[in-house]
Amino acid sequence: MWSIAPEKPGTGSPMDARTESSSVADIAYERLRADILGGALPPGMRLKLEGLRGRYDVSINTLRETLSRLAADGLVEAEGQRGFTVMPASLADLVDITQTRRLLECHAARLSVERADLEWESRLVAAYHKLSRAEELVVQDPERHADLLETYNREFHIALISGCNSRWLLHFHRMMYDQSLRYRMLAFRVKDFPRDQSRREHKQILDAALARDVQTLLAVLGTHITKGAEMYAEHEATVRGRTKSRRKGR
């Protein structure tokens, strides 16, 4: 768990104070975002400012700013005068997210291959090397290296599409990646991650991209992205089954 020093008035110039305030807000944003994506703040949870102020050690104004940013990202729902809530989760929402991410990422990957140069190829190979090493480490100690794996998994997918030369594709892909990650983390709470399958798919994606084999690349990448939705569907079915069992036991 990260720790943040309490906000305090700046002792330097007004510019220093604004910079310090901006830094605190950015840290609060990253912490809240990580907790939403990781499931520590679950879907549908009411985000009460007083409780969050104690948890994240920031001011109410900073929290409002941070939650507004997260609402723009689609991770928090603003409820007018009633405050903020973590965006609810549903299978229908995930299907929409998955289809949108697949559309964006496959299109961006195709453009990246078509426009491929040595810089793009180098970024992709370097990202894959870090990801493959993280996958090996996770096998040895899942708890210790899970965050590292997710960091390098994100880097690999971003490197794959980094040659598309479209800031809007990259921007909207980031949003969809985060949304799909939130559902994937929820699924992991009840089902083990299919690591061997993902390792194979990552290698296939790399090989197809380097070989400029667009057809194979898009087929494997599409399957890879869709897998997250399938995992959450199993998670939701498990939750519904537990709920029915509890109702029958009453």
C-alpha angles and dihedrals in degrees: 000000000000118000126214128200113238116266113260135174114277117253096205134056124325087257090056090050092050091048091050091048091049091050092052091049091050092051091048090050093051092047095048091044091051092049092050094046092045094048098245085122100042127212114282094019114147108236105219112195097218092053092046092049090060094043097049099027096229136120126272090246091053090050093051090051091047095048091049089055091049090049089055087052090053093243097106130042118220112216101192111242092355094072131230137327132190106257109267119243129229138160091242090055092049092050089054092047093047094050091048094047091047091050093049099041097044091048092047091047091052091051091047092054092046090051095036119153135166093271093055092045091050092050091050095048092046092049092049091050091056092044094050091050091049090051089055092049093050090057088057097044116004097180095051099045104032094101091048090052092052091048093054093040088058091046091053094052091046092048090051093059098031092101094062090093093215117121091192094054089050092046096051092041090057090054093049092045090055092047093051090045091057091056092044091055090050090052092050089063090072105020134047117245113255092236099168092052092049092048091053092047093049090053091047090050091051094047094047092047093050091046089050087235097153096175094056092040094055093044094053094039092050092052091046092054094044092054091076092059091050091052092052091048087059090047092052091047089052092050092049090049092052091048092052091048092052091049092051090049094057 
